[in-house]
């Protein structure tokens, strides 16, 4: 393969992973340049880019490098690039949506659902505060068995959640998505978002952050949830209106929440979510397992290698680009 120039970014969370990707690409003979901002990658052509969703890949960069063949995101998020625009330009976009990645996130989702239903945050606080053990009539934990699960979005992680819940004896599984699959998933009830919010005991978000999904769950949507329902967001911050969620938790209009992703990361000290009752907050790391991280470096390297050869990468986000590239070859 002809030596290619690849820019590998930096990231506050995944920098060690990006270091490994850069090292492996260099060992394979590519000219690797590191830059916090790809716009600062220096002079010369840029054949491929490896970043995370916290690094913006905007039109200014794409205009500057019309020769760019592909952008590989080291993890699953691709919200920092306009994918339709990249497709129109003939640029492949790939991510790290490995089986280990979405499998780990599905397991984390179920763990959080169990923790919220079984009131784990309060049980831990009770021991720390040396509260007396509750009497049977004071217990408020609920089983996952028989609960109605609501999945907002039906991508790989949501589908893995369904697979892993088989045998748990849960009640209905509802799903609000633009791409229902009733023939493939006959046990899932595809419905409107309003219906899902009104009828679910557990609402779990599995969507990318886009213009259409930003603020999707605002004050009005949260008011539709059952008083005993809980909310889980392990997808992207910005989809849930955080001040509205804080109000709902304080007012007791929903029973709890587990939030792993935030509008601003790390979560600011002054965030209203920090002092809410019945909330579990994690720093965008809850489903990040050893197995997941081990899968991301080879995935990123293979994505880049295939992009540079003009082949379909294993985790291509915009398959329409292949027809575009063929038409303009």
C-alpha positions in Angstrom: 0.0 0.0 0.0 1.2 3.5 -0.8 2.2 5.4 2.3 -0.7 7.5 3.6 -0.9 10.4 5.9 -3.3 9.8 8.9 -4.2 12.3 11.6 -4.9 10.7 15.0 -6.6 13.1 17.5 -6.4 13.3 21.3 -9.2 12.8 23.9 -9.5 13.3 27.6 -11.1 9.9 28.0 -9.7 7.7 25.2 -6.2 9.1 24.8 -4.5 5.9 25.7 -6.6 4.1 23.1 -5.7 6.7 20.4 -2.0 6.3 21.3 -2.3 2.6 20.6 -4.1 3.3 17.3 -1.4 5.8 16.3 1.4 3.4 17.2 -0.1 0.5 15.2 -0.8 2.6 12.1 2.8 3.9 12.2 4.1 0.3 12.5 2.1 -0.5 9.4 4.0 2.2 7.5 1.6 5.1 7.5 2.7 8.7 8.2 0.9 9.4 11.4 0.5 12.9 12.8 -1.1 13.7 16.2 -3.2 16.8 16.7 -5.7 17.9 19.3 -7.5 19.7 16.5 -7.3 18.2 13.0 -7.2 21.7 11.6 -3.7 21.9 13.2 -2.4 18.8 11.5 0.0 20.9 9.5 0.5 21.2 5.8 0.1 18.4 3.3 -2.6 16.0 2.3 -4.7 14.1 4.8 -5.9 10.7 3.8 -7.7 9.6 6.9 -8.6 10.8 10.3 -9.1 9.0 13.7 -10.9 10.9 16.4 -13.6 10.6 19.0 -17.0 12.2 19.1 -15.6 15.0 21.3 -13.5 16.3 18.4 -15.4 18.3 15.9 -15.0 17.4 12.2 -16.6 20.4 10.5 -17.0 21.7 7.0 -13.9 23.9 7.4 -11.7 20.8 7.8 -13.5 18.9 5.0 -13.2 21.9 2.7 -9.5 22.1 3.4 -8.9 18.4 2.7 -11.0 17.3 -0.3 -8.7 14.3 -0.6 -9.8 12.9 2.7 -11.0 9.3 2.2 -12.5 8.5 5.6 -13.0 9.4 9.2 -12.8 6.7 11.8 -14.3 7.3 15.2 -12.6 5.3 18.0 -15.9 4.6 19.8 -19.5 4.4 18.7 -20.5 8.1 18.7 -20.2 10.1 15.4 -22.2 13.1 16.5 -19.3 15.5 15.9 -19.5 15.2 12.1 -22.4 15.9 9.7 -22.7 12.4 8.3 -25.0 13.3 5.3 -22.5 16.1 4.4 -19.6 13.6 4.6 -21.5 11.2 2.4 -22.1 13.9 -0.2 -18.4 14.5 -0.3 -17.7 10.8 -0.7 -16.1 10.5 2.7 -16.5 7.2 4.5 -17.4 7.4 8.2 -16.9 4.5 10.5 -17.0 3.9 14.2 -16.2 1.3 16.9 -19.5 -0.4 17.1 -18.0 -3.7 17.8 -20.0 -6.6 19.3 -18.0 -6.1 22.6 -19.0 -2.4 22.6 -22.7 -2.7 22.2 -22.8 -5.9 24.2 -21.2 -4.2 27.2 -23.5 -1.3 26.9 -26.5 -3.6 26.8 -25.4 -5.3 30.0 -24.8 -1.9 31.7 -28.3 -0.8 30.7 -29.8 -3.9 32.4 -27.6 -3.5 35.4 -28.9 0.1 35.8 -32.5 -1.0 35.4 -32.1 -3.5 38.2 -30.3 -1.0 40.4 -33.1 1.5 40.0 -35.9 -0.9 40.4 -34.3 -2.4 43.5 -33.5 1.0 44.9 -29.8 0.4 45.2 -28.8 4.1 45.6 -31.1 4.4 48.6 -30.0 1.1 50.1 -26.3 2.1 49.9 -27.1 5.5 51.4 -29.1 3.9 54.3 -26.0 1.9 55.4 -23.7 5.0 55.0 -26.2 7.1 57.1 -26.7 4.2 59.6 -30.4 4.2 59.1 -32.4 1.4 60.6 -33.4 -1.5 58.3 -36.8 -0.8 56.7 -39.7 -2.9 57.9 -41.4 -5.0 55.2 -44.3 -2.5 54.9 -41.7 0.2 54.1 -40.0 -1.6 51.3 -40.3 0.0 47.9 -38.1 -2.2 45.7 -39.7 -3.6 42.6 -38.7 -6.7 40.6 -37.7 -6.5 36.9 -40.0 -9.4 36.3 -43.3 -8.2 34.8 -42.0 -4.6 34.3 -42.8 -2.9 31.0 -39.5 -1.9 29.3 -39.5 1.1 26.9 -36.6 1.5 24.5 -36.2 4.8 22.7 -34.3 3.9 19.6 -33.7 0.4 18.3 -30.0 0.2 17.3 -27.5 -2.5 18.1 -27.5 -1.8 21.9 -31.3 -1.7 22.2 -31.5 -5.0 20.3 -28.8 -6.5 22.5 -30.9 -5.4 25.5 -33.9 -7.3 24.1 -31.7 -10.4 23.5 -30.3 -10.3 27.1 -33.8 -9.9 28.7 -35.0 -13.1 27.2 -35.8 -15.4 30.0 -36.1 -12.6 32.6 -39.9 -12.7 32.5 -40.2 -9.0 31.9 -43.6 -7.7 30.7 -44.0 -5.8 27.5 -41.1 -4.4 25.6 -42.1 -1.2 23.8 -39.9 0.6 21.3 -40.2 4.0 19.7 -38.1 4.2 16.5 -38.1 5.5 13.0 -37.1 2.1 11.7 -39.5 -0.5 13.3 -38.7 -4.2 12.6 -41.9 -6.1 13.6 -41.2 -9.1 11.4 -37.7 -9.6 12.9 -38.7 -8.8 16.5 -42.3 -10.0 17.0 -42.0 -9.8 20.8 -41.3 -6.0 20.6 -44.3 -3.6 20.4 -43.3 -0.7 18.2 -45.2 2.4 19.2 -45.1 6.2 19.4 -42.8 8.0 21.9 -45.8 9.3 23.8 -47.3 5.8 24.2 -43.9 4.5 25.3 -43.5 7.2 28.0 -47.0 6.7 29.3 -46.9 2.9 29.6 -43.3 2.0 30.5 -41.9 1.3 33.9 -38.4 1.7 32.6 -37.5 4.1 29.9 -34.0 3.6 28.3 -32.6 5.9 25.7 -30.6 4.4 22.8 -30.2 7.2 20.2 -27.5 9.2 18.6 -27.4 12.9 19.3 -28.7 14.8 16.2 -30.6 17.9 15.5 -33.8 15.8 15.7 -33.0 14.1 19.0 -31.5 17.1 20.9 -33.9 17.9 23.8 -36.2 15.0 22.8 -37.1 14.4 26.4 -38.1 17.8 27.7 -40.5 18.9 30.4 -43.7 17.8 28.6 -42.3 14.3 27.7 -41.1 13.7 31.3 -44.5 14.6 32.6 -45.9 11.8 30.5 -43.9 9.2 32.4 -45.5 7.1 35.2 -44.8 8.4 38.8 -43.1 5.0 39.6 -41.1 4.9 36.3 -37.3 5.3 36.0 -35.2 6.8 33.2 -31.9 5.5 31.9 -29.6 7.4 29.5 -26.4 5.7 28.4 -26.4 7.1 24.9 -25.7 10.8 24.5 -26.1 13.9 26.7 -28.3 16.6 25.2 -31.1 14.2 24.4 -32.6 14.7 27.9 -33.4 18.2 29.2 -31.3 18.0 32.4 -33.0 20.9 34.4 -36.4 19.3 33.6 -35.1 15.9 34.7 -33.8 17.4 38.0 -37.3 19.0 38.6 -39.0 15.7 37.9 -36.8 13.9 40.4 -37.2 16.5 43.1 -40.9 16.6 42.6 -41.2 12.8 42.7 -43.0 12.7 39.4 -40.6 9.9 38.3 -39.0 7.4 40.7 -35.4 7.6 39.7 -32.8 8.0 36.9 -29.4 6.6 35.9 -27.5 9.0 33.7 -24.1 8.2 32.1 -23.9 11.0 29.5 -24.4 14.7 29.9 -24.8 17.9 27.9 -21.4 19.1 29.2 -18.8 16.5 30.2 -17.5 16.2 32.8 -20.7 17.1 34.6 -20.3 20.6 36.0 -20.2 21.0 39.8 -23.2 23.3 39.7 -25.4 20.8 37.7 -28.9 20.5 39.2 -28.7 16.7 38.8 -25.9 16.4 41.5 -28.3 17.1 44.4 -31.3 15.1 43.2 -32.8 12.2 45.1 -32.8 8.7 43.6 -30.3 9.5 40.8 -27.2 7.5 39.7 -24.6 9.6 37.9 -21.6 8.1 36.1 -19.0 9.8 33.9 -19.7 8.3 30.5 -18.0 5.1 31.6 -20.7 2.8 33.0 -20.5 0.2 30.2 -16.8 0.5 29.3 -15.4 -2.9 29.9 -12.0 -4.4 29.4 -13.4 -6.5 26.6 -14.8 -3.4 24.9 -11.6 -1.4 25.0 -9.6 -4.4 23.7 -11.9 -4.5 20.7 -11.7 -0.8 19.8 -8.0 -0.5 18.7 -8.1 -3.3 16.1 -11.5 -2.0 14.9 -10.1 1.5 14.4 -7.0 0.3 12.6 -9.0 -2.0 10.3 -11.5 0.8 9.6 -8.6 3.0 8.5 -6.8 0.4 6.5 -9.9 -0.5 4.5 -10.8 3.1 3.9 -7.3 3.8 2.5 -7.7 0.8 0.2 -11.1 2.1 -1.0 -12.8 -0.9 0.6 -15.8 -1.0 2.8 -14.7 -0.7 6.5 -16.1 -3.2 9.0 -18.1 -0.6 10.9 -19.3 1.8 8.2 -21.9 4.3 9.4 -22.8 5.7 6.0 -23.2 2.8 3.5 -24.8 5.2 1.0 -21.3 6.6 0.4 -20.3 3.5 -1.5 -22.7 4.1 -4.3 -21.7 7.8 -4.3 -18.1 6.9 -4.6 -18.8 4.4 -7.4 -20.9 7.0 -9.3 -18.1 9.5 -9.1 -15.1 7.1 -9.7 
